[in-house]
């Protein structure tokens, strides 16, 4: 293992060199600084706090449940919304775990997740015959929303 910095040499195509030199991050000006930033970008894309990586990991966790749900052949807007909010919410939490401060970062990351969930619930409430496995669920949700509106 190296205990000091290591010098490297590489031949780049004009396009790759133009891309490398276009990196404008953390004040990188020299070729060496830009390569270090490129390495940092690559590390971030596979790190625990990468939303894409966290989303894939969370999605894989609930994959057996999604497969079972699909195999049953009964579609439910509510179940689909739940599975998505769980996967995307878990990914948001993982991606923000090391953020400082945590709360504003997590709020920003979870806003689109919650907006999508609420849009589906709104759709469910607006339909006369929503796609649900248990028809009584729509009535229950509609009643809860009405109760919340009256508060």
N, C-alpha and C positions, 0 to 999 in steps of 0.2 A: 504494500500500500504506500502511496505517496505521502511524504510528510512535508513537502513544500510545493509551491506552485509548479506546474508543468507547462512547458511551452509546446504548442502544437502547430502544425502547418496543414493547410487544406487548400485544394484547388476548387474554386466555385465557378459555376456558370454565371454569365452576366445577370441572369434573372435572380439566382440565389444570392449573389452579392448585393444586388439592388434591394432585395428583401431584407437581408441582414442589415444593411445600412439604413433602411427605413425604420428600424426599431427605434422608437422614441419613448423610452421608459427609464425612469429613475436617473435622468440626465446622462445616459450612456452616449458618449461621443466617439470614442475610439473603437476600432475593430474588436479589441480585447474586451472592452466594456460591453459592447453589443453582443458578443458571444456569451459572456457571462449572463446577460439578461435573457438571451435565448434559452440558455440552460435553466434559468430560474423559471421562465414561462413553461417550459416542458415539465419541470418538477411540479409546478402548481396545477397543471392540467391532470396529473395523476395523484395528487395529494388527497388526503382525507377530506380537506375542506373544498374540494372541487365539486360543484353542484352536479355536473354531469356524472362523475364517478359515484357520488352519493345517490343520485337518482337511479342509476343502474343497480347499485347494491340494494337499495330499498325495493326496487321493482322485482329483483330476483327473490327477495325474501317472501313476498306475497304471491309469487308466480304459481306455487301449487294451489293456492286458493283461487286465483284467477282461472286456472285450468279446470278446477272442479266446477266453478261457476259456469264456465263456458260449456262443459260437458253436460250439465243439467239441461241446457237448451232453453231455460226460462230467463228472459231478459228482464232486468230491473234497472231503471234509471237511478234509483236510490242506491242500489248496491254498486253500480258502476261509479257513481259519484264518491261513495265511501272508499272504494279501493283506490281511486285516483288520489283522493285527499290524503289517505294514509301513506301511500308511496311518495307523493310529492312533499308532504309535510315532513316525513322522516328525512328525506333528502335535504330539505331546507334546514332542518335542525342540525344534521351532520355537517353541512357546508358552512354553517355559521358557528360551529362549536368553538373555534379558536379566535373568533372576531372580538375585538375590543372597541367599543362596548358591545355586548351581545344583543341587548334588547332592540336597538334601532336596526341593526343588521338583520336580525331575525324577522322583524316586522316587514322590512323591505322585501326580503326573500319570500315571505309567506303571503304577501298581498295578492299576487296573481293566483296562487293556489286557492285561497279563500274565495276570490272573485269567481273562479271557475265553478267551485262547489256551489256557491250561492246562485249562480246562473242556472245550474241544473235543478236546484230546489225550486227556483222561480218557475222554470219550465214545467216541472212536475205539478206545481200548484195551479198553473194556468190551464192545463189540459183537462178535458172532461173525463177522458179515460187514459190516464198516464200508464206508461209501461212499467208495471209493478207486479211482483209475484203475489203479494197480498193486497187486494184492492182497498182494504180498510186502512192501509198505511197512508194513502193520500188524504183521506178524511182526517186522520189524526194529525198529519203535518199541517194541513190547512187550518185546523182548529188551533194548533199551537201558534201559527203565524198570526192569526186573528187576535189571539190572546196577547201576543207581544205588541201588536199595533195599538191595542187599547191601553197599554201601560203608559 
